[in-house]
């Protein structure tokens, strides 16, 4: 008897990510109730299944949805607000004042919605966020249908969101309690960075993270200034300070990690921490180039993030994959460093592992949610194609993404070369949102 299923996707190629270095040709992914129940040869479908919907993609690659391991989604509304600056002048003279003036629950909802649309259209199905008003991030990502790992941000100083560290923690835990049953939402504590958080607060976060079974998401050693400041104040690197306070473990996601000593790198390996590598942001802010080949040699798990659109200025994981692979080769002098397959792992299963989601997303395997993206390979710039994995990293771009599914639901598709369709939002509405906030932010920035 044929089994009735919700969806069958039949592409030319499948890049499952797991097992490693595998490309399947003329296979299909069978989806029922949001999960993958089979990956089989297309020739076997007629004798096994009858589908409510079948999507035939004869010129496409199907791969897991991308995982953006570090971003500040709402900052899409600050794209290009202040460019060509070092990190601290960028933050202190432009971003923090702009946030004090403009950030609100509505700002975060609108900015996150805009960011989610950008990410979905580029094949991203999961993002790891850190920003104010996390409930607004959840509402926006849930509306558009994207998977969000929400950081409960903590700072010591007052913002429009909270007054002090205790206030951030109280608001964050209340948000977690209110939304913990949401199927597409998971949480971590997000102390902003070692240089903005006191020891007392970090110790409190450590206890609460243990009690609530939450991970830690933070910025770590992005610039040399942070390292020298920590050495001067505490006599320790920021990473060693976190280790001494109990904040390093297998659920710690550390963004950037550009300037690490060999001892720091060994700490990452010893504690099983995860790196969110953000190559474009690190270059744009002149922070440096993270030594990811050395991390990889120590078996440290490396995922890829875009950072926020304020410092990137794109939420483009295809661009990040390519740059991560090329920088690793250029910095190490080894052309075999970070192959195309390894870069694809960094953007999918490694990011899922960092968020504790590798049993549910990050690869095309039976039992996992059908978080998937399809890339059309017919563009002239993609011809000829000798190696699909290589093309995805070194040639293809987000403009070649044709479909994005989250838990088996189509959230974005591109019926032709010029039109992108979202299931739950209209591009015209997003444009109006962006233009409205641009006027407000421009009026403010002109007075700085």
Secondary structure, DSSP 8 states (H G I E B T S, - for coil): --EEEEEEEEEEEEE-SSSTT--EESEEEEEETTEEEEEEEGGGGGGTEEEEEEEEEEEEEEEE-EEEEEE-GGGGGGTTSS-S--HHHHIIIIIHHHHHHH--HHHHHHHHHHHHHHHHHTTEEEEEEEES-HHHHHHHHHHHT-EEEEEEEE-SS--SS-SSHHHHHHHHHHHHHHHTT-TTEEEEEEE-BGGGS-HHHHHHHHHHHHHHT-EEEEEE--SHHHHHHHHHHHSS-HHHHHHHTT--STTEEEEE--S--HHHHHHHHHHT-EEEE-HHHHHHTT-----HHHHHHTT-EEEE----TTSSS---HHHHHHHHHHHHHHHHT-TTSS-HHHHHHHTTHHHHHHTT-TTTSSS--TTSB--EEEEE--SGGG-S-S-HHHHHHHT--GGGEEEEEETTEEEEEEEETTEEEESS--HHHHHHHHHHHHHHHHHHHTT-
